[in-house]
């Protein structure tokens, strides 16, 4: 069963840092170099200085992050809450002209290797895990929550909002650069905490974002346990900071992550289109607006991939799902029917012969306009566009014991880093 608990969060001291919008930032793995510089310049206390420090010749950025972290504790830039709590988190955001609301809560999730109720769905990279592990060793804290979803059959999130939150003022309320409002409340009364713990213990928890951090948490836990003569399993390093929300599609937004491929030379288009027709019905589309309209519409009922090259648009509609049984016979059905799996297996591997294990073979971008700008910059580029993965697909792949291809999902909006931090008390 999944096990969670309340904790005494480390938070920014608003007497010393009154404007929290200047010190919070998105998760480290979506921050571009230009955004990193912007956050770095915004405030000397922006979490970016610790979370994703700049590379400086002759300096160990991880050791430097540890120094910053300890100094900010000593100078009371960070202070610890007095009582253990779970933190109710509401985000209000814009999507295609509609104002949407997402609700959940932040607590600690137990890192139990034998816990079959916590499911991951995405493959991870060794380089990224080593980076985060080195940082955790220095700061001895979870700086950012992972993102987890659960069915919420007992509707605890709605209950908490209606009975504990709706009429109360949040203790944190900020708006970020994307005009997303972030509001946080403390939940520390025993009845509410007991209801939260009880509601999750019999449900599956699915990691949506933060797979690298989750695996790093497990590795770090084992490192610490080896150094101790005894462990109860309840020390803080046995848990990881996590944001929990339910699978309600009203507030849960998953965006697609599109792909850009640069071939060694400008592709011979007619040959490429001819080869695609062995597997797809290839449909030219006149303009961008109609292309994205038809891509979204077709995605409701069939497997379709969008393609763009040299100012021209195509929809690639899979002819027959039985093709997938032959090409991905070593994978379960839940994996085979993902559009991203179809793109990887048929187009990238079978037709183009790409090595997807190579680091720079494919680039990824959730923003379609940015991808198009890149595609137009070089005639050797081909852009591929996907429809978003559904939460039901994510859960079914995880339950089948499989991992989705890297960069399959983009949960929006992101949970801010710096709202609450989990400092390991047992680590000093």
C-alpha positions as CSV (number, residue, x, y, z in Angstrom):
1,X,0.0,0.0,0.0
2,X,1.1,3.6,-0.6
3,X,2.1,5.4,2.6
4,X,2.3,9.2,3.1
5,X,2.8,11.4,6.1
6,X,2.8,15.1,7.1
7,X,6.1,17.0,7.7
8,X,7.5,20.2,9.0
9,X,8.3,22.0,5.8
10,X,11.2,24.3,5.2
11,X,9.8,27.6,3.7
12,X,11.1,31.0,2.7
13,X,10.9,33.5,5.6
14,X,8.5,36.1,4.2
15,X,9.8,38.7,6.6
16,X,13.1,38.6,4.8
17,X,11.9,37.5,1.4
18,X,8.4,39.2,1.1
19,X,8.0,38.5,-2.7
20,X,8.1,34.8,-3.2
21,X,7.6,35.1,-6.9
22,X,11.2,36.3,-7.1
23,X,12.6,33.2,-5.4
24,X,10.6,30.3,-6.7
25,X,11.2,28.6,-10.1
26,X,10.0,25.7,-12.2
27,X,11.4,22.2,-11.9
28,X,15.0,22.0,-12.9
29,X,14.5,19.8,-16.0
30,X,12.4,22.3,-17.9
31,X,14.6,25.4,-17.3
32,X,16.4,26.6,-20.4
33,X,19.8,28.3,-20.2
34,X,18.2,31.7,-20.8
35,X,15.6,31.1,-18.1
36,X,18.3,29.9,-15.7
37,X,20.1,33.2,-16.2
38,X,16.9,35.1,-15.7
39,X,16.0,33.4,-12.4
40,X,19.7,33.7,-11.4
41,X,19.5,37.5,-11.9
42,X,16.0,38.0,-10.3
43,X,17.2,37.5,-6.7
44,X,20.3,36.3,-4.8
45,X,17.9,34.0,-2.9
46,X,16.1,32.5,-5.9
47,X,16.2,28.7,-5.4
48,X,17.8,28.4,-8.9
49,X,21.2,29.1,-7.1
50,X,20.8,25.8,-5.3
51,X,18.5,23.8,-7.6
52,X,20.4,24.4,-10.8
53,X,23.5,26.4,-10.2
54,X,25.6,27.8,-13.0
55,X,28.7,26.0,-14.2
56,X,31.7,28.0,-13.2
57,X,35.3,26.8,-14.2
58,X,37.1,25.6,-11.1
59,X,34.1,25.4,-8.9
60,X,32.0,22.4,-7.7
61,X,28.5,23.6,-8.3
62,X,27.1,20.9,-6.0
63,X,29.3,21.9,-3.1
64,X,28.5,25.5,-3.7
65,X,24.8,24.7,-3.6
66,X,25.3,23.0,-0.2
67,X,27.1,26.1,1.1
68,X,24.2,28.4,-0.1
69,X,21.7,26.1,1.5
70,X,23.4,26.0,4.9
71,X,24.0,29.8,4.8
72,X,20.3,30.5,4.0
73,X,19.3,28.3,7.0
74,X,21.8,30.0,9.3
75,X,20.6,33.5,8.1
76,X,16.9,32.4,8.4
77,X,16.2,32.9,4.8
78,X,14.7,29.5,5.2
79,X,12.7,28.7,8.3
80,X,11.0,25.5,9.4
81,X,7.2,25.2,10.1
82,X,6.5,24.5,13.8
83,X,3.9,21.8,13.3
84,X,3.8,18.8,10.8
85,X,1.4,19.5,8.0
86,X,0.2,18.5,4.6
87,X,0.0,21.5,2.3
88,X,-3.1,22.0,0.1
89,X,-2.0,23.4,-3.3
90,X,-4.3,25.1,-5.7
91,X,-3.2,26.3,-9.2
92,X,-5.3,28.5,-11.5
93,X,-4.0,28.6,-15.1
94,X,-4.9,29.5,-18.7
95,X,-5.1,26.9,-21.4
96,X,-6.3,27.8,-24.9
97,X,-8.3,30.8,-23.6
98,X,-9.9,28.8,-20.8
99,X,-9.2,29.5,-17.1
100,X,-8.7,26.1,-15.3
101,X,-8.2,25.0,-11.7
102,X,-6.0,22.2,-10.4
103,X,-6.1,21.1,-6.8
104,X,-3.9,18.7,-4.8
105,X,-1.7,18.5,-1.8
106,X,2.0,18.2,-0.9
107,X,3.2,15.6,1.6
108,X,5.8,12.9,2.0
109,X,5.6,9.6,0.1
110,X,7.3,6.6,1.6
111,X,10.2,5.1,-0.5
112,X,9.5,1.4,-0.1
113,X,11.2,-0.8,-2.6
114,X,8.7,-3.6,-1.8
115,X,5.7,-1.2,-2.3
116,X,3.9,-2.4,-5.3
117,X,1.4,0.4,-5.0
118,X,3.8,3.1,-6.3
119,X,4.1,2.9,-10.1
120,X,6.5,4.6,-12.5
121,X,5.8,4.9,-16.2
122,X,8.9,6.6,-17.8
123,X,12.4,5.5,-18.5
124,X,15.2,7.5,-16.8
125,X,18.7,8.5,-17.8
126,X,21.8,7.8,-15.7
127,X,23.4,11.2,-16.3
128,X,20.4,13.1,-15.0
129,X,20.1,10.8,-11.9
130,X,23.8,11.3,-11.1
131,X,23.3,15.1,-11.3
132,X,20.4,15.0,-8.8
133,X,22.1,12.5,-6.5
134,X,25.1,14.7,-6.1
135,X,22.9,17.6,-5.2
136,X,20.9,15.7,-2.6
137,X,24.1,14.5,-1.0
138,X,25.1,18.1,-0.5
139,X,21.8,19.7,0.7
140,X,20.3,16.7,2.4
141,X,16.8,17.7,1.3
142,X,14.1,17.4,-1.3
143,X,14.1,20.8,-3.0
144,X,11.2,20.0,-5.4
145,X,8.2,17.7,-5.1
146,X,7.7,14.9,-7.5
147,X,4.2,14.8,-9.1
148,X,2.0,11.9,-8.3
149,X,-1.6,11.0,-9.3
150,X,-4.0,8.7,-7.6
151,X,-7.6,7.7,-8.4
152,X,-9.0,9.4,-5.2
153,X,-12.0,7.1,-4.9
154,X,-12.9,8.6,-1.5
155,X,-12.7,12.2,-3.1
156,X,-10.5,13.4,-0.3
157,X,-9.2,16.4,-2.4
158,X,-12.8,17.7,-2.9
159,X,-13.5,17.1,0.8
160,X,-10.5,19.0,1.9
161,X,-11.3,22.0,-0.3
162,X,-14.9,22.2,0.8
163,X,-14.4,21.7,4.5
164,X,-10.9,23.0,5.2
165,X,-9.7,25.4,2.5
166,X,-12.5,27.2,0.7
167,X,-13.1,29.9,3.3
168,X,-9.5,30.2,4.6
169,X,-6.8,32.6,3.4
170,X,-3.7,30.9,1.9
171,X,-0.3,31.5,3.6
172,X,1.4,31.6,0.1
173,X,-0.2,33.2,-2.9
174,X,1.9,34.2,-5.9
175,X,1.5,34.4,-9.7
176,X,4.3,33.2,-12.0
177,X,5.6,34.3,-15.4
178,X,2.9,32.3,-17.2
179,X,0.1,34.0,-15.2
180,X,-0.5,30.8,-13.2
181,X,-1.7,31.5,-9.7
182,X,-0.2,29.3,-6.9
183,X,-1.9,29.2,-3.5
184,X,-0.9,27.1,-0.5
185,X,-2.6,26.3,2.8
186,X,-1.4,24.4,5.8
187,X,-3.5,21.3,6.8
188,X,-2.3,20.4,10.3
189,X,-5.5,19.3,12.2
190,X,-5.5,15.6,13.1
191,X,-8.8,14.8,11.5
192,X,-7.8,16.1,8.1
193,X,-4.4,14.4,8.2
194,X,-5.9,11.1,9.2
195,X,-8.4,11.4,6.3
196,X,-5.6,12.0,3.8
197,X,-3.4,9.1,5.0
198,X,-6.4,6.7,5.0
199,X,-7.6,7.8,1.6
200,X,-4.3,6.9,-0.2
201,X,-3.2,3.8,1.7
202,X,-5.4,1.4,-0.4
203,X,-4.9,3.2,-3.7
204,X,-2.2,3.0,-6.4
205,X,0.0,6.0,-6.7
206,X,1.4,6.8,-10.2
207,X,4.4,9.0,-10.7
208,X,3.6,11.6,-13.3
209,X,6.7,13.9,-13.1
210,X,9.9,13.4,-11.3
211,X,11.0,9.8,-12.1
212,X,14.7,10.8,-11.9
213,X,14.1,12.3,-8.4
214,X,12.1,9.3,-7.2
215,X,14.9,6.9,-8.2
216,X,17.5,9.2,-6.7
217,X,15.5,9.2,-3.4
218,X,15.6,5.4,-3.3
219,X,19.4,5.4,-4.0
220,X,20.1,8.0,-1.4
221,X,17.9,6.2,1.2
222,X,20.0,3.0,0.7
223,X,23.2,5.0,1.0
224,X,22.2,6.4,4.4
225,X,20.9,3.1,5.7
226,X,24.2,1.5,5.0
227,X,25.9,4.1,7.2
228,X,23.5,3.6,10.1
229,X,23.7,0.9,12.7
230,X,19.9,0.7,12.7
231,X,16.9,2.3,10.9
232,X,13.3,2.3,11.8
233,X,12.2,3.0,8.2
234,X,10.4,6.1,9.3
235,X,13.4,8.6,9.2
236,X,12.9,11.5,6.8
237,X,15.3,10.1,4.2
238,X,12.9,7.1,3.8
239,X,10.4,9.6,2.3
240,X,10.3,11.9,-0.7
241,X,8.5,15.2,-1.2
242,X,5.5,14.7,-3.4
243,X,2.5,16.6,-4.9
244,X,-0.6,14.5,-5.1
245,X,-3.6,15.1,-7.3
246,X,-6.4,12.9,-8.5
247,X,-7.1,11.6,-12.0
248,X,-10.0,14.0,-12.6
249,X,-9.5,15.2,-16.3
250,X,-11.1,18.6,-15.5
251,X,-8.0,19.9,-13.8
252,X,-5.4,17.4,-15.0
253,X,-3.8,18.8,-18.2
254,X,-1.3,16.6,-20.1
255,X,0.4,18.2,-23.1
256,X,2.2,16.4,-25.9
257,X,6.0,16.6,-26.4
258,X,6.8,17.0,-30.1
259,X,9.9,15.7,-31.8
260,X,12.5,17.2,-34.1
261,X,14.9,15.1,-36.1
262,X,17.9,16.4,-38.0
263,X,19.1,14.0,-40.7
264,X,22.7,13.8,-41.9
265,X,21.5,15.4,-45.1
266,X,18.4,16.9,-46.6
267,X,15.9,13.9,-46.9
268,X,14.8,12.6,-50.3
269,X,11.2,13.4,-49.7
270,X,9.5,11.3,-52.3
271,X,11.4,8.2,-51.1
272,X,10.6,8.9,-47.5
273,X,6.9,9.4,-48.3
274,X,6.8,6.2,-50.4
275,X,8.3,4.2,-47.4
276,X,5.8,5.8,-45.0
277,X,2.9,4.5,-47.2
278,X,3.8,0.9,-46.2
279,X,2.4,1.7,-42.7
280,X,0.4,4.9,-42.9
281,X,-2.2,6.6,-45.0
282,X,-0.3,9.8,-45.9
283,X,-2.6,12.8,-46.1
284,X,-1.2,16.2,-47.2
285,X,-2.8,19.2,-45.4
286,X,-2.9,22.7,-46.8
287,X,-2.1,24.9,-43.8
288,X,-1.1,25.0,-40.2
289,X,-4.5,25.8,-38.6
290,X,-6.2,23.0,-40.4
291,X,-3.3,20.6,-39.7
292,X,-3.5,21.0,-35.9
293,X,-7.3,20.9,-36.0
294,X,-7.3,17.6,-37.9
295,X,-4.5,16.2,-35.8
296,X,-6.4,16.8,-32.6
297,X,-9.7,15.6,-34.1
298,X,-8.2,12.4,-35.5
299,X,-6.5,11.6,-32.2
300,X,-9.8,10.9,-30.6
301,X,-10.5,7.8,-32.6
302,X,-7.3,6.6,-34.4
303,X,-3.5,6.6,-34.3
304,X,-2.2,9.6,-36.1
305,X,1.1,11.5,-36.3
306,X,1.6,14.9,-37.7
307,X,4.7,15.7,-39.9
308,X,6.1,19.0,-41.1
309,X,9.0,19.6,-43.5
310,X,10.1,22.5,-45.7
311,X,6.8,24.3,-45.3
312,X,4.6,21.3,-46.0
313,X,2.2,19.4,-43.7
314,X,1.1,15.8,-43.6
315,X,-1.0,13.6,-41.4
316,X,0.2,10.0,-41.0
317,X,-2.7,7.7,-40.1
318,X,-1.8,4.2,-39.1
319,X,-3.3,1.6,-41.5
320,X,-3.7,-1.3,-39.1
321,X,-2.9,-1.8,-35.4
322,X,-1.8,-5.4,-36.2
323,X,1.3,-3.9,-37.7
324,X,2.4,-3.1,-34.2
325,X,2.1,-6.7,-33.0
326,X,5.0,-7.6,-35.3
327,X,7.2,-4.6,-34.8
328,X,6.9,-4.5,-31.0
329,X,6.2,-8.1,-30.2
330,X,8.4,-7.8,-27.0
331,X,6.2,-5.1,-25.6
332,X,2.7,-5.3,-24.0
333,X,-0.3,-4.0,-25.9
334,X,-0.6,-1.0,-23.6
335,X,2.9,0.2,-24.8
336,X,2.4,-0.7,-28.4
337,X,-0.6,1.4,-29.0
338,X,1.0,4.7,-27.8
339,X,1.4,7.1,-30.6
340,X,4.9,7.9,-29.4
341,X,5.8,4.2,-29.5
342,X,4.5,4.0,-33.1
343,X,6.6,7.1,-34.0
344,X,9.7,5.6,-32.4
345,X,9.3,2.1,-33.7
346,X,8.1,2.6,-37.3
347,X,9.3,6.0,-38.4
348,X,12.5,6.6,-36.4
349,X,13.8,3.0,-36.2
350,X,12.3,1.1,-39.1
351,X,12.2,3.8,-41.8
352,X,14.9,6.3,-40.8
353,X,17.2,3.9,-39.1
354,X,17.9,6.2,-36.2
355,X,19.7,5.2,-33.0
356,X,17.4,6.5,-30.3
357,X,19.9,5.7,-27.6
358,X,22.3,8.4,-29.0
359,X,22.0,11.6,-27.0
360,X,21.3,14.1,-29.8
361,X,19.4,12.0,-32.3
362,X,16.0,13.6,-31.4
363,X,15.2,16.9,-29.7
364,X,12.0,17.4,-27.7
365,X,9.7,20.4,-27.4
366,X,6.2,20.8,-26.0
367,X,5.8,24.2,-27.7
368,X,4.7,23.6,-31.3
369,X,5.6,27.1,-32.4
370,X,9.2,26.8,-31.1
371,X,9.6,23.5,-32.8
372,X,8.4,24.9,-36.1
373,X,10.9,27.8,-35.9
374,X,13.7,25.3,-35.5
375,X,12.4,23.1,-38.3
376,X,12.4,26.1,-40.7
377,X,16.0,26.9,-39.8
378,X,17.5,23.9,-41.7
379,X,16.3,21.8,-44.6
380,X,17.6,18.7,-43.0
381,X,15.0,19.0,-40.2
382,X,11.7,17.1,-40.0
383,X,9.2,17.9,-37.2
384,X,6.8,15.3,-35.8
385,X,3.7,16.3,-33.8
386,X,1.8,14.1,-31.4
387,X,-1.5,14.2,-29.5
388,X,-1.3,14.1,-25.7
389,X,-1.1,10.8,-23.8
390,X,-4.2,10.1,-21.7
391,X,-3.9,9.5,-18.0
392,X,-5.6,6.1,-18.5
393,X,-2.8,5.2,-20.9
394,X,-0.1,6.2,-18.4
395,X,-1.7,4.1,-15.7
396,X,-2.2,1.1,-17.9
397,X,1.4,1.1,-19.1
398,X,2.6,1.4,-15.5
399,X,0.3,-1.4,-14.3
400,X,1.6,-3.6,-17.1
401,X,5.1,-3.2,-15.6
402,X,6.3,-1.3,-18.6
403,X,8.0,2.1,-19.0
404,X,6.9,4.6,-21.7
405,X,9.5,6.1,-24.0
406,X,11.4,9.2,-22.6
407,X,9.7,12.5,-22.9
408,X,6.2,11.1,-23.5
409,X,4.2,13.4,-21.2
410,X,4.3,17.1,-20.2
411,X,2.0,17.8,-17.2
412,X,0.9,21.4,-17.1
413,X,1.2,23.6,-15.2
414,X,4.4,22.6,-13.4
415,X,4.6,22.5,-9.6
416,X,6.8,25.3,-8.4
417,X,10.1,24.6,-6.7
418,X,10.7,26.6,-3.5
419,X,7.2,26.7,-2.1
420,X,8.0,24.0,0.5
421,X,11.2,22.0,1.0
422,X,11.7,18.7,2.8
423,X,14.9,18.9,4.9
424,X,16.0,15.6,6.4
425,X,16.0,16.2,10.2
426,X,18.1,13.1,10.8
427,X,20.8,14.4,8.5
428,X,21.6,17.4,10.7
